[in-house]
Amino acid sequence: MSKFLVFGHQNPDTDAIASSYGWAYLERTAWGRDAEAVALGTPNEETAFVLDYFGVEAPRVVESAKAEGVSQVILTDHNEFQQSISDIRDVEVVAVIDHHRVANFETANPLYMRLEPVGSASSIVYRASKEAGVELPKEVAGLLLSGLISDTLLLKSPTTAASDPQVAKELAEIAGVSLEEYGLEILKAGTNLASKSAEELIDIDAKTFELNGNKVRVAQVNTVDINEVLARQADIEAAMTASNAANGYSDFVLMITDILNSNSEILALGNNMDKVESAFNFKLENNHAFLEGAVSRKKQVVPQLTDSFNA
């Protein structure tokens, strides 16, 4: 039996790590397949807190599937190839478990795809485990709960699906934690930005999107004080400009999200600032502007940018 590598996107967030860990567990337990959860980057501080809390060792970081002697992979929490492993086009994608848009995706063979408009990929993994009759151990349930909390900002994001609160409740019971208390601990663990360099800060949670021939980098950081982040604007802008030049991005959009008040500040640099302004119907002043009520990159930033770049 060939081995599968299961992984989330580059610069993995908590949902990417949790969903891949949970799906690999399901592959082994429910279907007896040889599956290993790996990561396409080092876990961030929030994810490290989660792993430590539930006593789970961080998945190995890999850069190439072929280098691991693997020809088949399973993707969680992403499907766009530019967000995946470096040699994704040289291996067979046998399954995708995701809750994002589908783009730049093509395979030579049929595959299992489970795509649902829910708050997290972890939500999908949990429902799949129930369907398969698999009872999750505390640590797996804890990771999946953490992925859901992280992606929905404790069920406050507009990406939260109607089914997610019940999923969160059930996972919290299995994991043996208080949803509200543990949820706040997770979110606070991800807001320690002072120790991060500007280069690290813009790469904590960043994805690249192909928008009408443009490579647009969209990053997000969570904070409890937007002004504290903007105080470092000069250094952050220098890092964004360097990243654009080094990676061929046409534009870099940084979403600075206040998790307490559910608002964001957009800091943007690049060749298409008119498109960015049109997307959100605001005017950038000193390269940034306030975006009231915005907390979700997936629902409140990327679709608007896509429409504006395609207009």
C-alpha positions as protocol buffer text, in pm:
chain_id: "A"
residue {
  index: 1
  type: MET
  ca { x: 0 y: 0 z: 0 }
}
residue {
  index: 2
  type: SER
  ca { x: 141 y: 338 z: -100 }
}
residue {
  index: 3
  type: LYS
  ca { x: 179 y: 610 z: 156 }
}
residue {
  index: 4
  type: PHE
  ca { x: -18 y: 934 z: 146 }
}
residue {
  index: 5
  type: LEU
  ca { x: 108 y: 1267 z: 271 }
}
residue {
  index: 6
  type: VAL
  ca { x: -170 y: 1486 z: 409 }
}
residue {
  index: 7
  type: PHE
  ca { x: -106 y: 1860 z: 441 }
}
residue {
  index: 8
  type: GLY
  ca { x: -262 y: 2202 z: 449 }
}
residue {
  index: 9
  type: HIS
  ca { x: -141 y: 2514 z: 270 }
}
residue {
  index: 10
  type: GLN
  ca { x: 193 y: 2694 z: 289 }
}
residue {
  index: 11
  type: ASN
  ca { x: 240 y: 2915 z: 596 }
}
residue {
  index: 12
  type: PRO
  ca { x: 3 y: 2684 z: 780 }
}
residue {
  index: 13
  type: ASP
  ca { x: -248 y: 2826 z: 1023 }
}
residue {
  index: 14
  type: THR
  ca { x: -424 y: 2630 z: 1296 }
}
residue {
  index: 15
  type: ASP
  ca { x: -696 y: 2498 z: 1066 }
}
residue {
  index: 16
  type: ALA
  ca { x: -440 y: 2379 z: 809 }
}
residue {
  index: 17
  type: ILE
  ca { x: -249 y: 2185 z: 1074 }
}
residue {
  index: 18
  type: ALA
  ca { x: -557 y: 2057 z: 1257 }
}
residue {
  index: 19
  type: SER
  ca { x: -750 y: 1943 z: 949 }
}
residue {
  index: 20
  type: SER
  ca { x: -453 y: 1757 z: 804 }
}
residue {
  index: 21
  type: TYR
  ca { x: -381 y: 1592 z: 1138 }
}
residue {
  index: 22
  type: GLY
  ca { x: -745 y: 1494 z: 1177 }
}
residue {
  index: 23
  type: TRP
  ca { x: -786 y: 1367 z: 821 }
}
residue {
  index: 24
  type: ALA
  ca { x: -469 y: 1158 z: 843 }
}
residue {
  index: 25
  type: TYR
  ca { x: -606 y: 1006 z: 1165 }
}
residue {
  index: 26
  type: LEU
  ca { x: -932 y: 928 z: 986 }
}
residue {
  index: 27
  type: GLU
  ca { x: -749 y: 771 z: 691 }
}
residue {
  index: 28
  type: ARG
  ca { x: -560 y: 539 z: 924 }
}
residue {
  index: 29
  type: THR
  ca { x: -843 y: 458 z: 1163 }
}
residue {
  index: 30
  type: ALA
  ca { x: -1148 y: 436 z: 939 }
}
residue {
  index: 31
  type: TRP
  ca { x: -994 y: 305 z: 619 }
}
residue {
  index: 32
  type: GLY
  ca { x: -663 y: 149 z: 721 }
}
residue {
  index: 33
  type: ARG
  ca { x: -453 y: 360 z: 487 }
}
residue {
  index: 34
  type: ASP
  ca { x: -97 y: 468 z: 548 }
}
residue {
  index: 35
  type: ALA
  ca { x: -134 y: 844 z: 587 }
}
residue {
  index: 36
  type: GLU
  ca { x: 96 y: 1093 z: 757 }
}
residue {
  index: 37
  type: ALA
  ca { x: 8 y: 1452 z: 838 }
}
residue {
  index: 38
  type: VAL
  ca { x: 293 y: 1687 z: 751 }
}
residue {
  index: 39
  type: ALA
  ca { x: 323 y: 2064 z: 728 }
}
residue {
  index: 40
  type: LEU
  ca { x: 438 y: 2310 z: 463 }
}
residue {
  index: 41
  type: GLY
  ca { x: 591 y: 2539 z: 719 }
}
residue {
  index: 42
  type: THR
  ca { x: 655 y: 2585 z: 1089 }
}
residue {
  index: 43
  type: PRO
  ca { x: 342 y: 2627 z: 1304 }
}
residue {
  index: 44
  type: ASN
  ca { x: 273 y: 2984 z: 1415 }
}
residue {
  index: 45
  type: GLU
  ca { x: 245 y: 3085 z: 1780 }
}
residue {
  index: 46
  type: GLU
  ca { x: -129 y: 3021 z: 1798 }
}
residue {
  index: 47
  type: THR
  ca { x: -91 y: 2672 z: 1652 }
}
residue {
  index: 48
  type: ALA
  ca { x: 209 y: 2600 z: 1874 }
}
residue {
  index: 49
  type: PHE
  ca { x: -6 y: 2689 z: 2175 }
}
residue {
  index: 50
  type: VAL
  ca { x: -276 y: 2447 z: 2058 }
}
residue {
  index: 51
  type: LEU
  ca { x: -33 y: 2162 z: 1995 }
}
residue {
  index: 52
  type: ASP
  ca { x: 127 y: 2211 z: 2334 }
}
residue {
  index: 53
  type: TYR
  ca { x: -212 y: 2234 z: 2508 }
}
residue {
  index: 54
  type: PHE
  ca { x: -320 y: 1895 z: 2378 }
}
residue {
  index: 55
  type: GLY
  ca { x: 23 y: 1733 z: 2393 }
}
residue {
  index: 56
  type: VAL
  ca { x: 55 y: 1678 z: 2019 }
}
residue {
  index: 57
  type: GLU
  ca { x: 392 y: 1684 z: 1844 }
}
residue {
  index: 58
  type: ALA
  ca { x: 410 y: 1928 z: 1555 }
}
residue {
  index: 59
  type: PRO
  ca { x: 393 y: 1758 z: 1214 }
}
residue {
  index: 60
  type: ARG
  ca { x: 717 y: 1728 z: 1020 }
}
residue {
  index: 61
  type: VAL
  ca { x: 787 y: 2017 z: 784 }
}
residue {
  index: 62
  type: VAL
  ca { x: 838 y: 1900 z: 426 }
}
residue {
  index: 63
  type: GLU
  ca { x: 921 y: 2089 z: 109 }
}
residue {
  index: 64
  type: SER
  ca { x: 882 y: 1821 z: -160 }
}
residue {
  index: 65
  type: ALA
  ca { x: 658 y: 1516 z: -185 }
}
residue {
  index: 66
  type: LYS
  ca { x: 894 y: 1345 z: -427 }
}
residue {
  index: 67
  type: ALA
  ca { x: 1183 y: 1391 z: -186 }
}
residue {
  index: 68
  type: GLU
  ca { x: 976 y: 1196 z: 66 }
}
residue {
  index: 69
  type: GLY
  ca { x: 935 y: 911 z: -183 }
}
residue {
  index: 70
  type: VAL
  ca { x: 562 y: 979 z: -207 }
}
residue {
  index: 71
  type: SER
  ca { x: 359 y: 1000 z: -528 }
}
residue {
  index: 72
  type: GLN
  ca { x: 11 y: 1057 z: -382 }
}
residue {
  index: 73
  type: VAL
  ca { x: -105 y: 1342 z: -159 }
}
residue {
  index: 74
  type: ILE
  ca { x: -419 y: 1467 z: 14 }
}
residue {
  index: 75
  type: LEU
  ca { x: -483 y: 1840 z: 46 }
}
residue {
  index: 76
  type: THR
  ca { x: -672 y: 1999 z: 334 }
}
residue {
  index: 77
  type: ASP
  ca { x: -773 y: 2362 z: 381 }
}
residue {
  index: 78
  type: HIS
  ca { x: -663 y: 2457 z: 29 }
}
residue {
  index: 79
  type: ASN
  ca { x: -682 y: 2354 z: -335 }
}
residue {
  index: 80
  type: GLU
  ca { x: -501 y: 2627 z: -527 }
}
residue {
  index: 81
  type: PHE
  ca { x: -170 y: 2490 z: -650 }
}
residue {
  index: 82
  type: GLN
  ca { x: 27 y: 2809 z: -581 }
}
residue {
  index: 83
  type: GLN
  ca { x: -61 y: 2764 z: -212 }
}
residue {
  index: 84
  type: SER
  ca { x: 51 y: 2400 z: -202 }
}
residue {
  index: 85
  type: ILE
  ca { x: 368 y: 2192 z: -193 }
}
residue {
  index: 86
  type: SER
  ca { x: 644 y: 2290 z: -436 }
}
residue {
  index: 87
  type: ASP
  ca { x: 609 y: 1983 z: -661 }
}
residue {
  index: 88
  type: ILE
  ca { x: 230 y: 1955 z: -647 }
}
residue {
  index: 89
  type: ARG
  ca { x: 209 y: 1918 z: -1026 }
}
residue {
  index: 90
  type: ASP
  ca { x: 441 y: 1617 z: -1016 }
}
residue {
  index: 91
  type: VAL
  ca { x: 231 y: 1406 z: -776 }
}
residue {
  index: 92
  type: GLU
  ca { x: -122 y: 1269 z: -779 }
}
residue {
  index: 93
  type: VAL
  ca { x: -379 y: 1453 z: -569 }
}
residue {
  index: 94
  type: VAL
  ca { x: -612 y: 1177 z: -449 }
}
residue {
  index: 95
  type: ALA
  ca { x: -834 y: 1387 z: -223 }
}
residue {
  index: 96
  type: VAL
  ca { x: -914 y: 1747 z: -130 }
}
residue {
  index: 97
  type: ILE
  ca { x: -1088 y: 1851 z: 192 }
}
residue {
  index: 98
  type: ASP
  ca { x: -1152 y: 2223 z: 178 }
}
residue {
  index: 99
  type: HIS
  ca { x: -1383 y: 2516 z: 250 }
}
residue {
  index: 100
  type: HIS
  ca { x: -1240 y: 2773 z: 8 }
}
residue {
  index: 101
  type: ARG
  ca { x: -1307 y: 2872 z: -351 }
}
residue {
  index: 102
  type: VAL
  ca { x: -1181 y: 2638 z: -623 }
}
residue {
  index: 103
  type: ALA
  ca { x: -923 y: 2791 z: -855 }
}
residue {
  index: 104
  type: ASN
  ca { x: -624 y: 2688 z: -1071 }
}
residue {
  index: 105
  type: PHE
  ca { x: -708 y: 2324 z: -1007 }
}
residue {
  index: 106
  type: GLU
  ca { x: -676 y: 2041 z: -1255 }
}
residue {
  index: 107
  type: THR
  ca { x: -595 y: 1671 z: -1219 }
}
residue {
  index: 108
  type: ALA
  ca { x: -530 y: 1386 z: -1460 }
}
residue {
  index: 109
  type: ASN
  ca { x: -733 y: 1133 z: -1261 }
}
residue {
  index: 110
  type: PRO
  ca { x: -1063 y: 1134 z: -1072 }
}
residue {
  index: 111
  type: LEU
  ca { x: -1031 y: 1213 z: -703 }
}
residue {
  index: 112
  type: TYR
  ca { x: -1229 y: 1245 z: -382 }
}
residue {
  index: 113
  type: MET
  ca { x: -1330 y: 1606 z: -322 }
}
residue {
  index: 114
  type: ARG
  ca { x: -1521 y: 1729 z: -20 }
}
residue {
  index: 115
  type: LEU
  ca { x: -1577 y: 2101 z: -45 }
}
residue {
  index: 116
  type: GLU
  ca { x: -1823 y: 2268 z: 188 }
}
residue {
  index: 117
  type: PRO
  ca { x: -1904 y: 2635 z: 262 }
}
residue {
  index: 118
  type: VAL
  ca { x: -1840 y: 2606 z: 634 }
}
residue {
  index: 119
  type: GLY
  ca { x: -1622 y: 2787 z: 883 }
}
residue {
  index: 120
  type: SER
  ca { x: -1321 y: 2558 z: 869 }
}
residue {
  index: 121
  type: ALA
  ca { x: -1178 y: 2249 z: 707 }
}
residue {
  index: 122
  type: SER
  ca { x: -1171 y: 2106 z: 1057 }
}
residue {
  index: 123
  type: SER
  ca { x: -1552 y: 2120 z: 1061 }
}
residue {
  index: 124
  type: ILE
  ca { x: -1559 y: 1895 z: 755 }
}
residue {
  index: 125
  type: VAL
  ca { x: -1314 y: 1648 z: 907 }
}
residue {
  index: 126
  type: TYR
  ca { x: -1526 y: 1619 z: 1221 }
}
residue {
  index: 127
  type: ARG
  ca { x: -1847 y: 1546 z: 1028 }
}
residue {
  index: 128
  type: ALA
  ca { x: -1662 y: 1292 z: 815 }
}
residue {
  index: 129
  type: SER
  ca { x: -1544 y: 1116 z: 1130 }
}
residue {
  index: 130
  type: LYS
  ca { x: -1902 y: 1095 z: 1259 }
}
residue {
  index: 131
  type: GLU
  ca { x: -2019 y: 953 z: 928 }
}
residue {
  index: 132
  type: ALA
  ca { x: -1743 y: 691 z: 942 }
}
residue {
  index: 133
  type: GLY
  ca { x: -1835 y: 599 z: 1299 }
}
residue {
  index: 134
  type: VAL
  ca { x: -1494 y: 697 z: 1434 }
}
residue {
  index: 135
  type: GLU
  ca { x: -1474 y: 820 z: 1793 }
}
residue {
  index: 136
  type: LEU
  ca { x: -1209 y: 1088 z: 1811 }
}
residue {
  index: 137
  type: PRO
  ca { x: -961 y: 1094 z: 2099 }
}
residue {
  index: 138
  type: LYS
  ca { x: -940 y: 1409 z: 2307 }
}
residue {
  index: 139
  type: GLU
  ca { x: -634 y: 1548 z: 2132 }
}
residue {
  index: 140
  type: VAL
  ca { x: -773 y: 1510 z: 1780 }
}
residue {
  index: 141
  type: ALA
  ca { x: -1104 y: 1668 z: 1883 }
}
residue {
  index: 142
  type: GLY
  ca { x: -909 y: 1946 z: 2053 }
}
residue {
  index: 143
  type: LEU
  ca { x: -711 y: 2023 z: 1740 }
}
residue {
  index: 144
  type: LEU
  ca { x: -1023 y: 2024 z: 1521 }
}
residue {
  index: 145
  type: LEU
  ca { x: -1202 y: 2253 z: 1767 }
}
residue {
  index: 146
  type: SER
  ca { x: -900 y: 2484 z: 1761 }
}
residue {
  index: 147
  type: GLY
  ca { x: -903 y: 2496 z: 1381 }
}
residue {
  index: 148
  type: LEU
  ca { x: -1270 y: 2596 z: 1386 }
}
residue {
  index: 149
  type: ILE
  ca { x: -1222 y: 2857 z: 1659 }
}
residue {
  index: 150
  type: SER
  ca { x: -923 y: 3007 z: 1478 }
}
residue {
  index: 151
  type: ASP
  ca { x: -1085 y: 3034 z: 1137 }
}
residue {
  index: 152
  type: THR
  ca { x: -1414 y: 3175 z: 1267 }
}
residue {
  index: 153
  type: LEU
  ca { x: -1269 y: 3395 z: 1543 }
}
residue {
  index: 154
  type: LEU
  ca { x: -1466 y: 3199 z: 1800 }
}
residue {
  index: 155
  type: LEU
  ca { x: -1775 y: 3174 z: 1578 }
}
residue {
  index: 156
  type: LYS
  ca { x: -1795 y: 3553 z: 1526 }
}
residue {
  index: 157
  type: SER
  ca { x: -1672 y: 3564 z: 1166 }
}
residue {
  index: 158
  type: PRO
  ca { x: -1926 y: 3585 z: 880 }
}
residue {
  index: 159
  type: THR
  ca { x: -1772 y: 3265 z: 749 }
}
residue {
  index: 160
  type: THR
  ca { x: -1930 y: 3077 z: 1041 }
}
residue {
  index: 161
  type: ALA
  ca { x: -2182 y: 2829 z: 899 }
}
residue {
  index: 162
  type: ALA
  ca { x: -2511 y: 2745 z: 1067 }
}
residue {
  index: 163
  type: SER
  ca { x: -2374 y: 2402 z: 1153 }
}
residue {
  index: 164
  type: ASP
  ca { x: -2050 y: 2527 z: 1312 }
}
residue {
  index: 165
  type: PRO
  ca { x: -2178 y: 2618 z: 1661 }
}
residue {
  index: 166
  type: GLN
  ca { x: -2306 y: 2263 z: 1714 }
}
residue {
  index: 167
  type: VAL
  ca { x: -1981 y: 2120 z: 1578 }
}
residue {
  index: 168
  type: ALA
  ca { x: -1787 y: 2342 z: 1819 }
}
residue {
  index: 169
  type: LYS
  ca { x: -2007 y: 2238 z: 2111 }
}
residue {
  index: 170
  type: GLU
  ca { x: -1959 y: 1866 z: 2040 }
}
residue {
  index: 171
  type: LEU
  ca { x: -1584 y: 1898 z: 1988 }
}
residue {
  index: 172
  type: ALA
  ca { x: -1545 y: 2100 z: 2308 }
}
residue {
  index: 173
  type: GLU
  ca { x: -1723 y: 1825 z: 2500 }
}
residue {
  index: 174
  type: ILE
  ca { x: -1494 y: 1557 z: 2357 }
}
residue {
  index: 175
  type: ALA
  ca { x: -1185 y: 1770 z: 2416 }
}
residue {
  index: 176
  type: GLY
  ca { x: -1294 y: 1850 z: 2771 }
}
residue {
  index: 177
  type: VAL
  ca { x: -1265 y: 2229 z: 2745 }
}
residue {
  index: 178
  type: SER
  ca { x: -1489 y: 2532 z: 2787 }
}
residue {
  index: 179
  type: LEU
  ca { x: -1557 y: 2667 z: 2438 }
}
residue {
  index: 180
  type: GLU
  ca { x: -1555 y: 3034 z: 2540 }
}
residue {
  index: 181
  type: GLU
  ca { x: -1264 y: 3021 z: 2782 }
}
residue {
  index: 182
  type: TYR
  ca { x: -1041 y: 2803 z: 2567 }
}
residue {
  index: 183
  type: GLY
  ca { x: -1141 y: 2995 z: 2255 }
}
residue {
  index: 184
  type: LEU
  ca { x: -1022 y: 3324 z: 2401 }
}
residue {
  index: 185
  type: GLU
  ca { x: -695 y: 3162 z: 2505 }
}
residue {
  index: 186
  type: ILE
  ca { x: -634 y: 3051 z: 2148 }
}
residue {
  index: 187
  type: LEU
  ca { x: -708 y: 3389 z: 1994 }
}
residue {
  index: 188
  type: LYS
  ca { x: -491 y: 3573 z: 2243 }
}
residue {
  index: 189
  type: ALA
  ca { x: -204 y: 3330 z: 2178 }
}
residue {
  index: 190
  type: GLY
  ca { x: -204 y: 3442 z: 1815 }
}
residue {
  index: 191
  type: THR
  ca { x: -182 y: 3815 z: 1884 }
}
residue {
  index: 192
  type: ASN
  ca { x: 171 y: 3836 z: 2023 }
}
residue {
  index: 193
  type: LEU
  ca { x: 323 y: 4035 z: 1738 }
}
residue {
  index: 194
  type: ALA
  ca { x: 581 y: 4243 z: 1925 }
}
residue {
  index: 195
  type: SER
  ca { x: 845 y: 3971 z: 1904 }
}
residue {
  index: 196
  type: LYS
  ca { x: 797 y: 3930 z: 1528 }
}
residue {
  index: 197
  type: SER
  ca { x: 1014 y: 4105 z: 1271 }
}
residue {
  index: 198
  type: ALA
  ca { x: 829 y: 4287 z: 995 }
}
residue {
  index: 199
  type: GLU
  ca { x: 923 y: 4006 z: 756 }
}
residue {
  index: 200
  type: GLU
  ca { x: 781 y: 3746 z: 993 }
}
residue {
  index: 201
  type: LEU
  ca { x: 469 y: 3948 z: 1062 }
}
residue {
  index: 202
  type: ILE
  ca { x: 362 y: 3971 z: 697 }
}
residue {
  index: 203
  type: ASP
  ca { x: 419 y: 3599 z: 652 }
}
residue {
  index: 204
  type: ILE
  ca { x: 230 y: 3468 z: 957 }
}
residue {
  index: 205
  type: ASP
  ca { x: -85 y: 3396 z: 757 }
}
residue {
  index: 206
  type: ALA
  ca { x: -37 y: 3483 z: 392 }
}
residue {
  index: 207
  type: LYS
  ca { x: -166 y: 3338 z: 66 }
}
residue {
  index: 208
  type: THR
  ca { x: -106 y: 3417 z: -299 }
}
residue {
  index: 209
  type: PHE
  ca { x: -399 y: 3459 z: -538 }
}
residue {
  index: 210
  type: GLU
  ca { x: -395 y: 3476 z: -918 }
}
residue {
  index: 211
  type: LEU
  ca { x: -627 y: 3765 z: -1001 }
}
residue {
  index: 212
  type: ASN
  ca { x: -669 y: 3835 z: -1372 }
}
residue {
  index: 213
  type: GLY
  ca { x: -301 y: 3770 z: -1445 }
}
residue {
  index: 214
  type: ASN
  ca { x: -175 y: 3936 z: -1129 }
}
residue {
  index: 215
  type: LYS
  ca { x: -5 y: 3759 z: -839 }
}
residue {
  index: 216
  type: VAL
  ca { x: -162 y: 3922 z: -536 }
}
residue {
  index: 217
  type: ARG
  ca { x: -35 y: 3841 z: -188 }
}
residue {
  index: 218
  type: VAL
  ca { x: -303 y: 3872 z: 80 }
}
residue {
  index: 219
  type: ALA
  ca { x: -190 y: 3841 z: 442 }
}
residue {
  index: 220
  type: GLN
  ca { x: -370 y: 3872 z: 772 }
}
residue {
  index: 221
  type: VAL
  ca { x: -257 y: 3931 z: 1128 }
}
residue {
  index: 222
  type: ASN
  ca { x: -477 y: 3932 z: 1437 }
}
residue {
  index: 223
  type: THR
  ca { x: -426 y: 4185 z: 1712 }
}
residue {
  index: 224
  type: VAL
  ca { x: -598 y: 4355 z: 2003 }
}
residue {
  index: 225
  type: ASP
  ca { x: -452 y: 4694 z: 1904 }
}
residue {
  index: 226
  type: ILE
  ca { x: -440 y: 4798 z: 1537 }
}
residue {
  index: 227
  type: ASN
  ca { x: -247 y: 5116 z: 1617 }
}
residue {
  index: 228
  type: GLU
  ca { x: 29 y: 4911 z: 1777 }
}
residue {
  index: 229
  type: VAL
  ca { x: 82 y: 4737 z: 1442 }
}
residue {
  index: 230
  type: LEU
  ca { x: 55 y: 5059 z: 1241 }
}
residue {
  index: 231
  type: ALA
  ca { x: 326 y: 5212 z: 1460 }
}
residue {
  index: 232
  type: ARG
  ca { x: 561 y: 4979 z: 1271 }
}
residue {
  index: 233
  type: GLN
  ca { x: 426 y: 5081 z: 931 }
}
residue {
  index: 234
  type: ALA
  ca { x: 757 y: 5191 z: 779 }
}
residue {
  index: 235
  type: ASP
  ca { x: 926 y: 4858 z: 853 }
}
residue {
  index: 236
  type: ILE
  ca { x: 619 y: 4660 z: 746 }
}
residue {
  index: 237
  type: GLU
  ca { x: 598 y: 4849 z: 416 }
}
residue {
  index: 238
  type: ALA
  ca { x: 967 y: 4785 z: 351 }
}
residue {
  index: 239
  type: ALA
  ca { x: 909 y: 4413 z: 407 }
}
residue {
  index: 240
  type: MET
  ca { x: 604 y: 4414 z: 178 }
}
residue {
  index: 241
  type: THR
  ca { x: 796 y: 4595 z: -98 }
}
residue {
  index: 242
  type: ALA
  ca { x: 1086 y: 4350 z: -69 }
}
residue {
  index: 243
  type: SER
  ca { x: 846 y: 4056 z: -80 }
}
residue {
  index: 244
  type: ASN
  ca { x: 678 y: 4192 z: -394 }
}
residue {
  index: 245
  type: ALA
  ca { x: 1014 y: 4227 z: -566 }
}
residue {
  index: 246
  type: ALA
  ca { x: 1149 y: 3890 z: -457 }
}
residue {
  index: 247
  type: ASN
  ca { x: 839 y: 3689 z: -545 }
}
residue {
  index: 248
  type: GLY
  ca { x: 694 y: 3873 z: -842 }
}
residue {
  index: 249
  type: TYR
  ca { x: 381 y: 3985 z: -659 }
}
residue {
  index: 250
  type: SER
  ca { x: 201 y: 4270 z: -831 }
}
residue {
  index: 251
  type: ASP
  ca { x: 41 y: 4376 z: -505 }
}
residue {
  index: 252
  type: PHE
  ca { x: 59 y: 4305 z: -134 }
}
residue {
  index: 253
  type: VAL
  ca { x: -252 y: 4350 z: 83 }
}
residue {
  index: 254
  type: LEU
  ca { x: -216 y: 4317 z: 460 }
}
residue {
  index: 255
  type: MET
  ca { x: -531 y: 4279 z: 670 }
}
residue {
  index: 256
  type: ILE
  ca { x: -474 y: 4392 z: 1030 }
}
residue {
  index: 257
  type: THR
  ca { x: -767 y: 4251 z: 1225 }
}
residue {
  index: 258
  type: ASP
  ca { x: -886 y: 4366 z: 1567 }
}
residue {
  index: 259
  type: ILE
  ca { x: -1026 y: 4043 z: 1716 }
}
residue {
  index: 260
  type: LEU
  ca { x: -1198 y: 4225 z: 2004 }
}
residue {
  index: 261
  type: ASN
  ca { x: -1395 y: 4479 z: 1799 }
}
residue {
  index: 262
  type: SER
  ca { x: -1424 y: 4281 z: 1473 }
}
residue {
  index: 263
  type: ASN
  ca { x: -1277 y: 4544 z: 1242 }
}
residue {
  index: 264
  type: SER
  ca { x: -970 y: 4560 z: 1018 }
}
residue {
  index: 265
  type: GLU
  ca { x: -725 y: 4807 z: 875 }
}
residue {
  index: 266
  type: ILE
  ca { x: -606 y: 4738 z: 520 }
}
residue {
  index: 267
  type: LEU
  ca { x: -243 y: 4823 z: 443 }
}
residue {
  index: 268
  type: ALA
  ca { x: -165 y: 4785 z: 74 }
}
residue {
  index: 269
  type: LEU
  ca { x: 125 y: 4842 z: -167 }
}
residue {
  index: 270
  type: GLY
  ca { x: 172 y: 4758 z: -533 }
}
residue {
  index: 271
  type: ASN
  ca { x: 78 y: 4828 z: -892 }
}
residue {
  index: 272
  type: ASN
  ca { x: -300 y: 4818 z: -865 }
}
residue {
  index: 273
  type: MET
  ca { x: -399 y: 5034 z: -573 }
}
residue {
  index: 274
  type: ASP
  ca { x: -693 y: 5168 z: -774 }
}
residue {
  index: 275
  type: LYS
  ca { x: -826 y: 4811 z: -786 }
}
residue {
  index: 276
  type: VAL
  ca { x: -780 y: 4774 z: -411 }
}
residue {
  index: 277
  type: GLU
  ca { x: -963 y: 5101 z: -344 }
}
residue {
  index: 278
  type: SER
  ca { x: -1244 y: 5003 z: -579 }
}
residue {
  index: 279
  type: ALA
  ca { x: -1277 y: 4663 z: -414 }
}
residue {
  index: 280
  type: PHE
  ca { x: -1362 y: 4815 z: -77 }
}
residue {
  index: 281
  type: ASN
  ca { x: -1500 y: 5151 z: -183 }
}
residue {
  index: 282
  type: PHE
  ca { x: -1250 y: 5340 z: 27 }
}
residue {
  index: 283
  type: LYS
  ca { x: -956 y: 5575 z: -26 }
}
residue {
  index: 284
  type: LEU
  ca { x: -611 y: 5468 z: 91 }
}
residue {
  index: 285
  type: GLU
  ca { x: -447 y: 5737 z: 299 }
}
residue {
  index: 286
  type: ASN
  ca { x: -76 y: 5683 z: 361 }
}
residue {
  index: 287
  type: ASN
  ca { x: -128 y: 5338 z: 206 }
}
residue {
  index: 288
  type: HIS
  ca { x: -393 y: 5221 z: 452 }
}
residue {
  index: 289
  type: ALA
  ca { x: -766 y: 5248 z: 523 }
}
residue {
  index: 290
  type: PHE
  ca { x: -1020 y: 5127 z: 779 }
}
residue {
  index: 291
  type: LEU
  ca { x: -1255 y: 4842 z: 685 }
}
residue {
  index: 292
  type: GLU
  ca { x: -1540 y: 4828 z: 935 }
}
residue {
  index: 293
  type: GLY
  ca { x: -1675 y: 4488 z: 1032 }
}
residue {
  index: 294
  type: ALA
  ca { x: -1420 y: 4295 z: 826 }
}
residue {
  index: 295
  type: VAL
  ca { x: -1257 y: 3993 z: 990 }
}
residue {
  index: 296
  type: SER
  ca { x: -1258 y: 3731 z: 716 }
}
residue {
  index: 297
  type: ARG
  ca { x: -1004 y: 3727 z: 434 }
}
residue {
  index: 298
  type: LYS
  ca { x: -1194 y: 3449 z: 259 }
}
residue {
  index: 299
  type: LYS
  ca { x: -1533 y: 3622 z: 257 }
}
residue {
  index: 300
  type: GLN
  ca { x: -1470 y: 3993 z: 302 }
}
residue {
  index: 301
  type: VAL
  ca { x: -1143 y: 4055 z: 118 }
}
residue {
  index: 302
  type: VAL
  ca { x: -1054 y: 3801 z: -151 }
}
residue {
  index: 303
  type: PRO
  ca { x: -1394 y: 3795 z: -331 }
}
residue {
  index: 304
  type: GLN
  ca { x: -1401 y: 4176 z: -342 }
}
residue {
  index: 305
  type: LEU
  ca { x: -1047 y: 4191 z: -477 }
}
residue {
  index: 306
  type: THR
  ca { x: -1129 y: 3923 z: -734 }
}
residue {
  index: 307
  type: ASP
  ca { x: -1429 y: 4118 z: -863 }
}
residue {
  index: 308
  type: SER
  ca { x: -1234 y: 4443 z: -876 }
}
residue {
  index: 309
  type: PHE
  ca { x: -932 y: 4294 z: -1056 }
}
residue {
  index: 310
  type: ASN
  ca { x: -1164 y: 4125 z: -1309 }
}
residue {
  index: 311
  type: ALA
  ca { x: -1370 y: 4439 z: -1375 }
}
